[in-house]
Amino acid sequence: MANTQSNTGNPKVDLEFRRKKNKEEMKYQVVSFVLMIFLTLLAFLAVGAEMSKYFIVPFIILMAIVQCIFQLYYFMHMNHKGHETPALFLYSGLAVGLITILAFTTIIWW
């Protein structure tokens, strides 16, 4: 996001600026919450429609990954400045996890 502080010394302008930022932030959180509910319903519908398990399992995993991204960026405020170090550790852990899953999958299938 852009600069979240107003540089004016006027308290009324600063209050107005914070209200505008809070309104914008709330809009993003509501939209991401609705999208997460929608993705959850899609996963339930895929299971309820009795589709092939070879489609359902990767589909549910994909929905879970997308929901994690929404939660990290909008509910955990990872999109704000100053969260570069936690993001680095998060992405590093994700990379290690994916490499581990890939390695075990390769060993099992071989």
N, C-alpha and C positions, 0 to 999 in steps of 0.2 A: 504494500500500500504506500501511498504518498506520505509526505510529512504529516504527522498527526498532531502537531503543535502549532498554535497560532502565534505569530511573532509580534502581534500588536500588544500594547500594554493595557488595552481597554478590556475590563472584566466582562462587559456586556457582549463584546465581539467574541471573546474567548468562550463564553457560555454558549453563544449561538453556534460557534464552530464545533464545540463538543457535542451539542445536541444533534447537529447535522451528521457528525461522524458516528454517533451512537445509533441514529436512525438507519444509516447506511449499513452498519455492522449487523443490526437486528434483521434487516432485510435479507442479507446474505445467510444468516443463520436459519431463518424461516425457510428460505428456498432450499437450502441443503437438507434441512429436516424433512421437508416434503419429498425431496428426491430420495432420501434414505428409506422413507416409508414406501415409496413407489418401488424401489429396488427389492425391498423385503417382500412386497406383494408379488412381484415377478417371480422371485424364488419359490414362494409358496405355490403359485399357480403352475410353475414348471413341475413341481413334485406332485401336485394335485391332478395334473393332466396325465399322469402316469407315462411320462416320456421315458426314453431310454436312459439307463443309468450312465451310459457313456456320454450323454449330453448333459444330464442334470448335475453331475458332480463338478465338471469344469465350469458350468454356468454358475453354480452357487459359489464356487471359489472366486470367480470373476466378480460377482456381485459383492462378495465380502471385501475384496481388495478395493473396489470403488468406494464402498462405504467407509473403509478405514481412511482412505484419502480425504473424503469429505469431513470426517470427524477430526482428523489431524489439522486440516487447514482452516476449518471454520469454527469448530467447537473448542479446539485446543489452541487456537490463535497462532498456528505455525506460519501463517502468511504475514505476520507483523515483523517489523524490523527487530533485530536483536535475538532472533531465534535460529541463527545460522548454525551454531554449534550443536544444539539439540537435533536439528535437522540432519547434520552430518552424521551424528551417531545413529540416528534412526535409519538413514539410508544405508549406512555401513552394515548395520544389523540385518536389514532387509536383503542386502547383497549376499551376506554370509548365509542367511537362511535359504535363499533361493539356490545358491551353489550347493549347499548341503542336500537339499531336496533333489536337485538334479543329479548329484553324485549317487545318492542312495537309489534313486529311480534307475539310473544307468546300471548300477551293480545288480539290482533285482532283475532287470530285464535281460541281462547278459547271461 
